[in-house]
Amino acid sequence: MLNDSLDDCEHLFAAPENEAEDASHGIAMLLQHLPDRQRLPIRYLKIEGGSVADTAKRTGMSESAVKIGIHRGLKALAASIRALE
């Protein structure tokens, strides 16, 4: 048993290529529940890698409002994740 090959057990392990897709889907589902003022800044800045200034222009929000939206949105996401545990 200790020397058995794992080749026959591949179906028991998660495929790495699916992990990123599953994580992205999970984040997208959680983001859906946030208001636009939180969801859009998180998407544009944290997920797409934009800047605060670019995110402010894209959303029509001030740079301060973008930062506040991200802070509040990440706090809400953390609470949602804790509730799922």
PyMOL Python script that loads the backbone (N, CA, C, O; Angstrom):
from pymol import cmd

cmd.read_pdbstr("""\
ATOM      1  N   MET A   1       0.822  -1.196   0.000  1.00  0.00           N
ATOM      2  CA  MET A   1       0.000   0.000   0.000  1.00  0.00           C
ATOM      3  C   MET A   1       0.863   1.257   0.000  1.00  0.00           C
ATOM      4  O   MET A   1       0.562   2.203  -0.727  1.00  0.00           O
ATOM      5  N   LEU A   2       1.928   1.288   0.797  1.00  0.00           N
ATOM      6  CA  LEU A   2       2.789   2.462   0.829  1.00  0.00           C
ATOM      7  C   LEU A   2       3.563   2.637  -0.467  1.00  0.00           C
ATOM      8  O   LEU A   2       3.995   3.746  -0.782  1.00  0.00           O
ATOM      9  N   ASN A   3       3.742   1.587  -1.204  1.00  0.00           N
ATOM     10  CA  ASN A   3       4.504   1.664  -2.442  1.00  0.00           C
ATOM     11  C   ASN A   3       3.621   1.658  -3.677  1.00  0.00           C
ATOM     12  O   ASN A   3       4.129   1.585  -4.796  1.00  0.00           O
ATOM     13  N   ASP A   4       2.304   1.733  -3.495  1.00  0.00           N
ATOM     14  CA  ASP A   4       1.390   1.742  -4.624  1.00  0.00           C
ATOM     15  C   ASP A   4       1.574   3.018  -5.434  1.00  0.00           C
ATOM     16  O   ASP A   4       1.860   4.080  -4.881  1.00  0.00           O
ATOM     17  N   SER A   5       1.411   2.907  -6.716  1.00  0.00           N
ATOM     18  CA  SER A   5       1.534   4.047  -7.612  1.00  0.00           C
ATOM     19  C   SER A   5       0.308   4.953  -7.476  1.00  0.00           C
ATOM     20  O   SER A   5      -0.809   4.474  -7.281  1.00  0.00           O
ATOM     21  N   LEU A   6       0.525   6.240  -7.579  1.00  0.00           N
ATOM     22  CA  LEU A   6      -0.573   7.197  -7.548  1.00  0.00           C
ATOM     23  C   LEU A   6      -1.181   7.419  -8.927  1.00  0.00           C
ATOM     24  O   LEU A   6      -2.155   8.159  -9.067  1.00  0.00           O
ATOM     25  N   ASP A   7      -0.611   6.781  -9.943  1.00  0.00           N
ATOM     26  CA  ASP A   7      -1.107   6.962 -11.296  1.00  0.00           C
ATOM     27  C   ASP A   7      -2.572   6.569 -11.433  1.00  0.00           C
ATOM     28  O   ASP A   7      -3.307   7.179 -12.210  1.00  0.00           O
ATOM     29  N   ASP A   8      -2.991   5.580 -10.701  1.00  0.00           N
ATOM     30  CA  ASP A   8      -4.375   5.111 -10.785  1.00  0.00           C
ATOM     31  C   ASP A   8      -5.335   5.970  -9.962  1.00  0.00           C
ATOM     32  O   ASP A   8      -6.546   5.751  -9.994  1.00  0.00           O
ATOM     33  N   CYS A   9      -4.801   6.940  -9.231  1.00  0.00           N
ATOM     34  CA  CYS A   9      -5.622   7.765  -8.335  1.00  0.00           C
ATOM     35  C   CYS A   9      -5.713   9.218  -8.787  1.00  0.00           C
ATOM     36  O   CYS A   9      -6.114  10.079  -8.004  1.00  0.00           O
ATOM     37  N   GLU A  10      -5.355   9.501 -10.017  1.00  0.00           N
ATOM     38  CA  GLU A  10      -5.341  10.894 -10.485  1.00  0.00           C
ATOM     39  C   GLU A  10      -6.702  11.561 -10.359  1.00  0.00           C
ATOM     40  O   GLU A  10      -6.783  12.773 -10.157  1.00  0.00           O
ATOM     41  N   HIS A  11      -7.766  10.785 -10.477  1.00  0.00           N
ATOM     42  CA  HIS A  11      -9.111  11.356 -10.395  1.00  0.00           C
ATOM     43  C   HIS A  11      -9.421  11.912  -9.004  1.00  0.00           C
ATOM     44  O   HIS A  11     -10.368  12.683  -8.846  1.00  0.00           O
ATOM     45  N   LEU A  12      -8.637  11.530  -8.001  1.00  0.00           N
ATOM     46  CA  LEU A  12      -8.855  12.011  -6.639  1.00  0.00           C
ATOM     47  C   LEU A  12      -8.283  13.403  -6.399  1.00  0.00           C
ATOM     48  O   LEU A  12      -8.650  14.066  -5.428  1.00  0.00           O
ATOM     49  N   PHE A  13      -7.405  13.841  -7.258  1.00  0.00           N
ATOM     50  CA  PHE A  13      -6.731  15.123  -7.079  1.00  0.00           C
ATOM     51  C   PHE A  13      -7.353  16.176  -7.986  1.00  0.00           C
ATOM     52  O   PHE A  13      -7.729  15.889  -9.123  1.00  0.00           O
ATOM     53  N   ALA A  14      -7.457  17.397  -7.472  1.00  0.00           N
ATOM     54  CA  ALA A  14      -7.991  18.495  -8.276  1.00  0.00           C
ATOM     55  C   ALA A  14      -7.019  18.828  -9.387  1.00  0.00           C
ATOM     56  O   ALA A  14      -5.806  18.858  -9.181  1.00  0.00           O
ATOM     57  N   ALA A  15      -7.551  19.073 -10.541  1.00  0.00           N
ATOM     58  CA  ALA A  15      -6.716  19.455 -11.675  1.00  0.00           C
ATOM     59  C   ALA A  15      -6.317  20.916 -11.505  1.00  0.00           C
ATOM     60  O   ALA A  15      -7.187  21.769 -11.328  1.00  0.00           O
ATOM     61  N   PRO A  16      -5.021  21.226 -11.554  1.00  0.00           N
ATOM     62  CA  PRO A  16      -4.577  22.606 -11.338  1.00  0.00           C
ATOM     63  C   PRO A  16      -5.213  23.604 -12.295  1.00  0.00           C
ATOM     64  O   PRO A  16      -5.459  24.747 -11.911  1.00  0.00           O
ATOM     65  N   GLU A  17      -5.486  23.197 -13.531  1.00  0.00           N
ATOM     66  CA  GLU A  17      -6.061  24.139 -14.480  1.00  0.00           C
ATOM     67  C   GLU A  17      -7.488  24.523 -14.105  1.00  0.00           C
ATOM     68  O   GLU A  17      -7.967  25.579 -14.518  1.00  0.00           O
ATOM     69  N   ASN A  18      -8.168  23.696 -13.341  1.00  0.00           N
ATOM     70  CA  ASN A  18      -9.525  24.008 -12.919  1.00  0.00           C
ATOM     71  C   ASN A  18      -9.565  24.853 -11.646  1.00  0.00           C
ATOM     72  O   ASN A  18     -10.564  25.522 -11.383  1.00  0.00           O
ATOM     73  N   GLU A  19      -8.512  24.831 -10.868  1.00  0.00           N
ATOM     74  CA  GLU A  19      -8.506  25.569  -9.607  1.00  0.00           C
ATOM     75  C   GLU A  19      -8.647  27.069  -9.827  1.00  0.00           C
ATOM     76  O   GLU A  19      -9.427  27.726  -9.138  1.00  0.00           O
ATOM     77  N   ALA A  20      -7.905  27.611 -10.772  1.00  0.00           N
ATOM     78  CA  ALA A  20      -7.984  29.052 -11.043  1.00  0.00           C
ATOM     79  C   ALA A  20      -9.362  29.420 -11.572  1.00  0.00           C
ATOM     80  O   ALA A  20      -9.924  30.448 -11.193  1.00  0.00           O
ATOM     81  N   GLU A  21      -9.900  28.589 -12.438  1.00  0.00           N
ATOM     82  CA  GLU A  21     -11.231  28.845 -12.992  1.00  0.00           C
ATOM     83  C   GLU A  21     -12.286  28.793 -11.891  1.00  0.00           C
ATOM     84  O   GLU A  21     -13.177  29.641 -11.843  1.00  0.00           O
ATOM     85  N   ASP A  22     -12.190  27.801 -11.008  1.00  0.00           N
ATOM     86  CA  ASP A  22     -13.136  27.685  -9.900  1.00  0.00           C
ATOM     87  C   ASP A  22     -13.031  28.876  -8.953  1.00  0.00           C
ATOM     88  O   ASP A  22     -14.044  29.389  -8.480  1.00  0.00           O
ATOM     89  N   ALA A  23     -11.804  29.313  -8.679  1.00  0.00           N
ATOM     90  CA  ALA A  23     -11.601  30.466  -7.803  1.00  0.00           C
ATOM     91  C   ALA A  23     -12.175  31.732  -8.429  1.00  0.00           C
ATOM     92  O   ALA A  23     -12.815  32.531  -7.745  1.00  0.00           O
ATOM     93  N   SER A  24     -11.948  31.914  -9.724  1.00  0.00           N
ATOM     94  CA  SER A  24     -12.481  33.093 -10.423  1.00  0.00           C
ATOM     95  C   SER A  24     -13.996  33.101 -10.388  1.00  0.00           C
ATOM     96  O   SER A  24     -14.623  34.143 -10.194  1.00  0.00           O
ATOM     97  N   HIS A  25     -14.576  31.927 -10.579  1.00  0.00           N
ATOM     98  CA  HIS A  25     -16.036  31.825 -10.552  1.00  0.00           C
ATOM     99  C   HIS A  25     -16.561  32.157  -9.155  1.00  0.00           C
ATOM    100  O   HIS A  25     -17.561  32.860  -9.015  1.00  0.00           O
ATOM    101  N   GLY A  26     -15.886  31.652  -8.128  1.00  0.00           N
ATOM    102  CA  GLY A  26     -16.300  31.923  -6.752  1.00  0.00           C
ATOM    103  C   GLY A  26     -16.225  33.398  -6.411  1.00  0.00           C
ATOM    104  O   GLY A  26     -17.131  33.941  -5.779  1.00  0.00           O
ATOM    105  N   ILE A  27     -15.152  34.045  -6.826  1.00  0.00           N
ATOM    106  CA  ILE A  27     -14.999  35.486  -6.586  1.00  0.00           C
ATOM    107  C   ILE A  27     -16.071  36.260  -7.339  1.00  0.00           C
ATOM    108  O   ILE A  27     -16.651  37.203  -6.798  1.00  0.00           O
ATOM    109  N   ALA A  28     -16.340  35.871  -8.583  1.00  0.00           N
ATOM    110  CA  ALA A  28     -17.370  36.550  -9.373  1.00  0.00           C
ATOM    111  C   ALA A  28     -18.731  36.435  -8.698  1.00  0.00           C
ATOM    112  O   ALA A  28     -19.507  37.391  -8.687  1.00  0.00           O
ATOM    113  N   MET A  29     -19.017  35.272  -8.140  1.00  0.00           N
ATOM    114  CA  MET A  29     -20.294  35.082  -7.451  1.00  0.00           C
ATOM    115  C   MET A  29     -20.389  35.974  -6.213  1.00  0.00           C
ATOM    116  O   MET A  29     -21.438  36.562  -5.950  1.00  0.00           O
ATOM    117  N   LEU A  30     -19.303  36.076  -5.458  1.00  0.00           N
ATOM    118  CA  LEU A  30     -19.308  36.931  -4.268  1.00  0.00           C
ATOM    119  C   LEU A  30     -19.410  38.408  -4.656  1.00  0.00           C
ATOM    120  O   LEU A  30     -20.102  39.180  -3.994  1.00  0.00           O
ATOM    121  N   LEU A  31     -18.727  38.792  -5.716  1.00  0.00           N
ATOM    122  CA  LEU A  31     -18.751  40.190  -6.151  1.00  0.00           C
ATOM    123  C   LEU A  31     -20.145  40.620  -6.603  1.00  0.00           C
ATOM    124  O   LEU A  31     -20.500  41.791  -6.470  1.00  0.00           O
ATOM    125  N   GLN A  32     -20.929  39.700  -7.129  1.00  0.00           N
ATOM    126  CA  GLN A  32     -22.278  40.035  -7.604  1.00  0.00           C
ATOM    127  C   GLN A  32     -23.133  40.654  -6.512  1.00  0.00           C
ATOM    128  O   GLN A  32     -24.025  41.454  -6.795  1.00  0.00           O
ATOM    129  N   HIS A  33     -22.866  40.289  -5.273  1.00  0.00           N
ATOM    130  CA  HIS A  33     -23.697  40.748  -4.168  1.00  0.00           C
ATOM    131  C   HIS A  33     -23.287  42.125  -3.641  1.00  0.00           C
ATOM    132  O   HIS A  33     -23.958  42.684  -2.773  1.00  0.00           O
ATOM    133  N   LEU A  34     -22.204  42.661  -4.156  1.00  0.00           N
ATOM    134  CA  LEU A  34     -21.759  43.988  -3.721  1.00  0.00           C
ATOM    135  C   LEU A  34     -22.406  45.068  -4.570  1.00  0.00           C
ATOM    136  O   LEU A  34     -22.702  44.837  -5.743  1.00  0.00           O
ATOM    137  N   PRO A  35     -22.630  46.243  -3.997  1.00  0.00           N
ATOM    138  CA  PRO A  35     -23.119  47.366  -4.802  1.00  0.00           C
ATOM    139  C   PRO A  35     -22.036  47.815  -5.786  1.00  0.00           C
ATOM    140  O   PRO A  35     -20.849  47.573  -5.570  1.00  0.00           O
ATOM    141  N   ASP A  36     -22.459  48.467  -6.862  1.00  0.00           N
ATOM    142  CA  ASP A  36     -21.523  48.924  -7.903  1.00  0.00           C
ATOM    143  C   ASP A  36     -20.372  49.740  -7.333  1.00  0.00           C
ATOM    144  O   ASP A  36     -19.240  49.616  -7.801  1.00  0.00           O
ATOM    145  N   ARG A  37     -20.642  50.575  -6.328  1.00  0.00           N
ATOM    146  CA  ARG A  37     -19.607  51.450  -5.769  1.00  0.00           C
ATOM    147  C   ARG A  37     -18.507  50.660  -5.073  1.00  0.00           C
ATOM    148  O   ARG A  37     -17.439  51.205  -4.795  1.00  0.00           O
ATOM    149  N   GLN A  38     -18.747  49.410  -4.792  1.00  0.00           N
ATOM    150  CA  GLN A  38     -17.725  48.547  -4.210  1.00  0.00           C
ATOM    151  C   GLN A  38     -17.222  47.533  -5.236  1.00  0.00           C
ATOM    152  O   GLN A  38     -16.018  47.300  -5.348  1.00  0.00           O
ATOM    153  N   ARG A  39     -18.144  46.934  -5.979  1.00  0.00           N
ATOM    154  CA  ARG A  39     -17.791  45.891  -6.937  1.00  0.00           C
ATOM    155  C   ARG A  39     -16.901  46.401  -8.072  1.00  0.00           C
ATOM    156  O   ARG A  39     -15.882  45.783  -8.382  1.00  0.00           O
ATOM    157  N   LEU A  40     -17.270  47.505  -8.684  1.00  0.00           N
ATOM    158  CA  LEU A  40     -16.518  47.998  -9.843  1.00  0.00           C
ATOM    159  C   LEU A  40     -15.088  48.405  -9.494  1.00  0.00           C
ATOM    160  O   LEU A  40     -14.166  48.031 -10.219  1.00  0.00           O
ATOM    161  N   PRO A  41     -14.864  49.163  -8.405  1.00  0.00           N
ATOM    162  CA  PRO A  41     -13.475  49.471  -8.055  1.00  0.00           C
ATOM    163  C   PRO A  41     -12.638  48.224  -7.765  1.00  0.00           C
ATOM    164  O   PRO A  41     -11.466  48.167  -8.137  1.00  0.00           O
ATOM    165  N   ILE A  42     -13.225  47.235  -7.110  1.00  0.00           N
ATOM    166  CA  ILE A  42     -12.476  46.002  -6.847  1.00  0.00           C
ATOM    167  C   ILE A  42     -12.133  45.317  -8.161  1.00  0.00           C
ATOM    168  O   ILE A  42     -11.004  44.865  -8.350  1.00  0.00           O
ATOM    169  N   ARG A  43     -13.092  45.239  -9.061  1.00  0.00           N
ATOM    170  CA  ARG A  43     -12.848  44.588 -10.350  1.00  0.00           C
ATOM    171  C   ARG A  43     -11.772  45.334 -11.145  1.00  0.00           C
ATOM    172  O   ARG A  43     -10.810  44.727 -11.616  1.00  0.00           O
ATOM    173  N   TYR A  44     -11.938  46.641 -11.291  1.00  0.00           N
ATOM    174  CA  TYR A  44     -11.028  47.404 -12.143  1.00  0.00           C
ATOM    175  C   TYR A  44      -9.626  47.518 -11.552  1.00  0.00           C
ATOM    176  O   TYR A  44      -8.636  47.439 -12.279  1.00  0.00           O
ATOM    177  N   LEU A  45      -9.540  47.702 -10.239  1.00  0.00           N
ATOM    178  CA  LEU A  45      -8.236  47.936  -9.619  1.00  0.00           C
ATOM    179  C   LEU A  45      -7.561  46.637  -9.194  1.00  0.00           C
ATOM    180  O   LEU A  45      -6.400  46.407  -9.532  1.00  0.00           O
ATOM    181  N   LYS A  46      -8.260  45.801  -8.471  1.00  0.00           N
ATOM    182  CA  LYS A  46      -7.653  44.608  -7.887  1.00  0.00           C
ATOM    183  C   LYS A  46      -7.592  43.431  -8.858  1.00  0.00           C
ATOM    184  O   LYS A  46      -6.617  42.679  -8.849  1.00  0.00           O
ATOM    185  N   ILE A  47      -8.606  43.262  -9.685  1.00  0.00           N
ATOM    186  CA  ILE A  47      -8.637  42.106 -10.586  1.00  0.00           C
ATOM    187  C   ILE A  47      -7.991  42.436 -11.929  1.00  0.00           C
ATOM    188  O   ILE A  47      -7.166  41.670 -12.427  1.00  0.00           O
ATOM    189  N   GLU A  48      -8.364  43.576 -12.516  1.00  0.00           N
ATOM    190  CA  GLU A  48      -7.816  43.942 -13.818  1.00  0.00           C
ATOM    191  C   GLU A  48      -6.476  44.666 -13.716  1.00  0.00           C
ATOM    192  O   GLU A  48      -5.778  44.804 -14.721  1.00  0.00           O
ATOM    193  N   GLY A  49      -6.105  45.127 -12.529  1.00  0.00           N
ATOM    194  CA  GLY A  49      -4.806  45.750 -12.331  1.00  0.00           C
ATOM    195  C   GLY A  49      -4.717  47.213 -12.733  1.00  0.00           C
ATOM    196  O   GLY A  49      -3.624  47.719 -12.983  1.00  0.00           O
ATOM    197  N   GLY A  50      -5.839  47.892 -12.798  1.00  0.00           N
ATOM    198  CA  GLY A  50      -5.831  49.310 -13.143  1.00  0.00           C
ATOM    199  C   GLY A  50      -5.348  50.162 -11.981  1.00  0.00           C
ATOM    200  O   GLY A  50      -5.088  49.658 -10.889  1.00  0.00           O
ATOM    201  N   SER A  51      -5.234  51.440 -12.229  1.00  0.00           N
ATOM    202  CA  SER A  51      -4.812  52.379 -11.193  1.00  0.00           C
ATOM    203  C   SER A  51      -6.046  53.005 -10.536  1.00  0.00           C
ATOM    204  O   SER A  51      -7.165  52.880 -11.036  1.00  0.00           O
ATOM    205  N   VAL A  52      -5.822  53.669  -9.428  1.00  0.00           N
ATOM    206  CA  VAL A  52      -6.912  54.363  -8.749  1.00  0.00           C
ATOM    207  C   VAL A  52      -7.462  55.457  -9.666  1.00  0.00           C
ATOM    208  O   VAL A  52      -8.676  55.624  -9.778  1.00  0.00           O
ATOM    209  N   ALA A  53      -6.564  56.203 -10.323  1.00  0.00           N
ATOM    210  CA  ALA A  53      -6.998  57.287 -11.214  1.00  0.00           C
ATOM    211  C   ALA A  53      -7.817  56.737 -12.383  1.00  0.00           C
ATOM    212  O   ALA A  53      -8.854  57.302 -12.730  1.00  0.00           O
ATOM    213  N   ASP A  54      -7.360  55.641 -12.991  1.00  0.00           N
ATOM    214  CA  ASP A  54      -8.082  55.031 -14.107  1.00  0.00           C
ATOM    215  C   ASP A  54      -9.446  54.511 -13.655  1.00  0.00           C
ATOM    216  O   ASP A  54     -10.445  54.672 -14.355  1.00  0.00           O
ATOM    217  N   THR A  55      -9.474  53.894 -12.490  1.00  0.00           N
ATOM    218  CA  THR A  55     -10.726  53.369 -11.952  1.00  0.00           C
ATOM    219  C   THR A  55     -11.702  54.507 -11.671  1.00  0.00           C
ATOM    220  O   THR A  55     -12.898  54.379 -11.932  1.00  0.00           O
ATOM    221  N   ALA A  56     -11.201  55.611 -11.144  1.00  0.00           N
ATOM    222  CA  ALA A  56     -12.053  56.776 -10.881  1.00  0.00           C
ATOM    223  C   ALA A  56     -12.668  57.293 -12.179  1.00  0.00           C
ATOM    224  O   ALA A  56     -13.855  57.616 -12.219  1.00  0.00           O
ATOM    225  N   LYS A  57     -11.868  57.371 -13.236  1.00  0.00           N
ATOM    226  CA  LYS A  57     -12.381  57.838 -14.531  1.00  0.00           C
ATOM    227  C   LYS A  57     -13.426  56.882 -15.089  1.00  0.00           C
ATOM    228  O   LYS A  57     -14.460  57.312 -15.601  1.00  0.00           O
ATOM    229  N   ARG A  58     -13.150  55.577 -14.989  1.00  0.00           N
ATOM    230  CA  ARG A  58     -14.067  54.572 -15.555  1.00  0.00           C
ATOM    231  C   ARG A  58     -15.396  54.539 -14.822  1.00  0.00           C
ATOM    232  O   ARG A  58     -16.433  54.276 -15.431  1.00  0.00           O
ATOM    233  N   THR A  59     -15.378  54.802 -13.525  1.00  0.00           N
ATOM    234  CA  THR A  59     -16.603  54.700 -12.722  1.00  0.00           C
ATOM    235  C   THR A  59     -17.293  56.034 -12.493  1.00  0.00           C
ATOM    236  O   THR A  59     -18.448  56.071 -12.068  1.00  0.00           O
ATOM    237  N   GLY A  60     -16.596  57.131 -12.770  1.00  0.00           N
ATOM    238  CA  GLY A  60     -17.162  58.446 -12.490  1.00  0.00           C
ATOM    239  C   GLY A  60     -17.109  58.806 -11.015  1.00  0.00           C
ATOM    240  O   GLY A  60     -17.784  59.734 -10.568  1.00  0.00           O
ATOM    241  N   MET A  61     -16.305  58.069 -10.264  1.00  0.00           N
ATOM    242  CA  MET A  61     -16.153  58.315  -8.833  1.00  0.00           C
ATOM    243  C   MET A  61     -14.884  59.120  -8.604  1.00  0.00           C
ATOM    244  O   MET A  61     -14.008  59.166  -9.467  1.00  0.00           O
ATOM    245  N   SER A  62     -14.786  59.753  -7.445  1.00  0.00           N
ATOM    246  CA  SER A  62     -13.539  60.416  -7.084  1.00  0.00           C
ATOM    247  C   SER A  62     -12.529  59.345  -6.667  1.00  0.00           C
ATOM    248  O   SER A  62     -12.909  58.214  -6.366  1.00  0.00           O
ATOM    249  N   GLU A  63     -11.257  59.700  -6.650  1.00  0.00           N
ATOM    250  CA  GLU A  63     -10.232  58.744  -6.239  1.00  0.00           C
ATOM    251  C   GLU A  63     -10.449  58.322  -4.790  1.00  0.00           C
ATOM    252  O   GLU A  63     -10.235  57.160  -4.444  1.00  0.00           O
ATOM    253  N   SER A  64     -10.869  59.247  -3.951  1.00  0.00           N
ATOM    254  CA  SER A  64     -11.160  58.914  -2.544  1.00  0.00           C
ATOM    255  C   SER A  64     -12.312  57.922  -2.454  1.00  0.00           C
ATOM    256  O   SER A  64     -12.260  56.975  -1.670  1.00  0.00           O
ATOM    257  N   ALA A  65     -13.349  58.137  -3.253  1.00  0.00           N
ATOM    258  CA  ALA A  65     -14.501  57.229  -3.242  1.00  0.00           C
ATOM    259  C   ALA A  65     -14.106  55.833  -3.730  1.00  0.00           C
ATOM    260  O   ALA A  65     -14.630  54.832  -3.240  1.00  0.00           O
ATOM    261  N   VAL A  66     -13.186  55.765  -4.691  1.00  0.00           N
ATOM    262  CA  VAL A  66     -12.692  54.473  -5.174  1.00  0.00           C
ATOM    263  C   VAL A  66     -11.997  53.736  -4.038  1.00  0.00           C
ATOM    264  O   VAL A  66     -12.250  52.552  -3.817  1.00  0.00           O
ATOM    265  N   LYS A  67     -11.128  54.429  -3.322  1.00  0.00           N
ATOM    266  CA  LYS A  67     -10.398  53.803  -2.203  1.00  0.00           C
ATOM    267  C   LYS A  67     -11.359  53.342  -1.113  1.00  0.00           C
ATOM    268  O   LYS A  67     -11.203  52.251  -0.565  1.00  0.00           O
ATOM    269  N   ILE A  68     -12.345  54.163  -0.801  1.00  0.00           N
ATOM    270  CA  ILE A  68     -13.333  53.799   0.215  1.00  0.00           C
ATOM    271  C   ILE A  68     -14.154  52.602  -0.259  1.00  0.00           C
ATOM    272  O   ILE A  68     -14.424  51.687   0.519  1.00  0.00           O
ATOM    273  N   GLY A  69     -14.550  52.607  -1.527  1.00  0.00           N
ATOM    274  CA  GLY A  69     -15.317  51.493  -2.079  1.00  0.00           C
ATOM    275  C   GLY A  69     -14.558  50.184  -2.018  1.00  0.00           C
ATOM    276  O   GLY A  69     -15.126  49.139  -1.702  1.00  0.00           O
ATOM    277  N   ILE A  70     -13.268  50.247  -2.322  1.00  0.00           N
ATOM    278  CA  ILE A  70     -12.445  49.038  -2.251  1.00  0.00           C
ATOM    279  C   ILE A  70     -12.354  48.552  -0.810  1.00  0.00           C
ATOM    280  O   ILE A  70     -12.529  47.363  -0.541  1.00  0.00           O
ATOM    281  N   HIS A  71     -12.082  49.462   0.111  1.00  0.00           N
ATOM    282  CA  HIS A  71     -11.962  49.085   1.522  1.00  0.00           C
ATOM    283  C   HIS A  71     -13.256  48.438   2.024  1.00  0.00           C
ATOM    284  O   HIS A  71     -13.224  47.373   2.640  1.00  0.00           O
ATOM    285  N   ARG A  72     -14.369  49.073   1.765  1.00  0.00           N
ATOM    286  CA  ARG A  72     -15.650  48.549   2.237  1.00  0.00           C
ATOM    287  C   ARG A  72     -16.019  47.252   1.520  1.00  0.00           C
ATOM    288  O   ARG A  72     -16.561  46.330   2.128  1.00  0.00           O
ATOM    289  N   GLY A  73     -15.723  47.190   0.233  1.00  0.00           N
ATOM    290  CA  GLY A  73     -16.029  45.982  -0.531  1.00  0.00           C
ATOM    291  C   GLY A  73     -15.216  44.793  -0.081  1.00  0.00           C
ATOM    292  O   GLY A  73     -15.752  43.693   0.058  1.00  0.00           O
ATOM    293  N   LEU A  74     -13.916  44.995   0.154  1.00  0.00           N
ATOM    294  CA  LEU A  74     -13.075  43.892   0.628  1.00  0.00           C
ATOM    295  C   LEU A  74     -13.502  43.434   2.019  1.00  0.00           C
ATOM    296  O   LEU A  74     -13.448  42.246   2.337  1.00  0.00           O
ATOM    297  N   LYS A  75     -13.923  44.386   2.838  1.00  0.00           N
ATOM    298  CA  LYS A  75     -14.416  44.045   4.172  1.00  0.00           C
ATOM    299  C   LYS A  75     -15.694  43.204   4.058  1.00  0.00           C
ATOM    300  O   LYS A  75     -15.863  42.228   4.789  1.00  0.00           O
ATOM    301  N   ALA A  76     -16.586  43.582   3.145  1.00  0.00           N
ATOM    302  CA  ALA A  76     -17.827  42.825   2.934  1.00  0.00           C
ATOM    303  C   ALA A  76     -17.525  41.439   2.364  1.00  0.00           C
ATOM    304  O   ALA A  76     -18.164  40.461   2.752  1.00  0.00           O
ATOM    305  N   LEU A  77     -16.562  41.346   1.449  1.00  0.00           N
ATOM    306  CA  LEU A  77     -16.186  40.043   0.894  1.00  0.00           C
ATOM    307  C   LEU A  77     -15.626  39.131   1.971  1.00  0.00           C
ATOM    308  O   LEU A  77     -15.952  37.945   2.014  1.00  0.00           O
ATOM    309  N   ALA A  78     -14.786  39.675   2.838  1.00  0.00           N
ATOM    310  CA  ALA A  78     -14.216  38.885   3.933  1.00  0.00           C
ATOM    311  C   ALA A  78     -15.324  38.351   4.832  1.00  0.00           C
ATOM    312  O   ALA A  78     -15.282  37.195   5.253  1.00  0.00           O
ATOM    313  N   ALA A  79     -16.305  39.181   5.123  1.00  0.00           N
ATOM    314  CA  ALA A  79     -17.421  38.741   5.957  1.00  0.00           C
ATOM    315  C   ALA A  79     -18.220  37.648   5.253  1.00  0.00           C
ATOM    316  O   ALA A  79     -18.662  36.696   5.897  1.00  0.00           O
ATOM    317  N   SER A  80     -18.409  37.771   3.947  1.00  0.00           N
ATOM    318  CA  SER A  80     -19.127  36.748   3.182  1.00  0.00           C
ATOM    319  C   SER A  80     -18.387  35.425   3.198  1.00  0.00           C
ATOM    320  O   SER A  80     -18.999  34.365   3.331  1.00  0.00           O
ATOM    321  N   ILE A  81     -17.073  35.483   3.063  1.00  0.00           N
ATOM    322  CA  ILE A  81     -16.262  34.266   3.062  1.00  0.00           C
ATOM    323  C   ILE A  81     -16.298  33.605   4.434  1.00  0.00           C
ATOM    324  O   ILE A  81     -16.405  32.383   4.538  1.00  0.00           O
ATOM    325  N   ARG A  82     -16.207  34.413   5.483  1.00  0.00           N
ATOM    326  CA  ARG A  82     -16.284  33.864   6.842  1.00  0.00           C
ATOM    327  C   ARG A  82     -17.633  33.177   7.079  1.00  0.00           C
ATOM    328  O   ARG A  82     -17.705  32.146   7.747  1.00  0.00           O
ATOM    329  N   ALA A  83     -18.689  33.757   6.528  1.00  0.00           N
ATOM    330  CA  ALA A  83     -20.030  33.177   6.700  1.00  0.00           C
ATOM    331  C   ALA A  83     -20.157  31.832   5.992  1.00  0.00           C
ATOM    332  O   ALA A  83     -20.962  30.994   6.398  1.00  0.00           O
ATOM    333  N   LEU A  84     -19.374  31.620   4.945  1.00  0.00           N
ATOM    334  CA  LEU A  84     -19.425  30.349   4.203  1.00  0.00           C
ATOM    335  C   LEU A  84     -18.693  29.231   4.922  1.00  0.00           C
ATOM    336  O   LEU A  84     -18.940  28.057   4.647  1.00  0.00           O
ATOM    337  N   GLU A  85     -17.805  29.570   5.829  1.00  0.00           N
ATOM    338  CA  GLU A  85     -16.980  28.549   6.505  1.00  0.00           C
ATOM    339  C   GLU A  85     -17.736  27.773   7.532  1.00  0.00           C
ATOM    340  O   GLU A  85     -17.172  26.888   8.175  1.00  0.00           O
TER     341      GLU A  85
END
""", "prot")
cmd.dss("prot")
cmd.show_as("cartoon", "prot")
cmd.util.cbc("prot")
cmd.orient("prot")
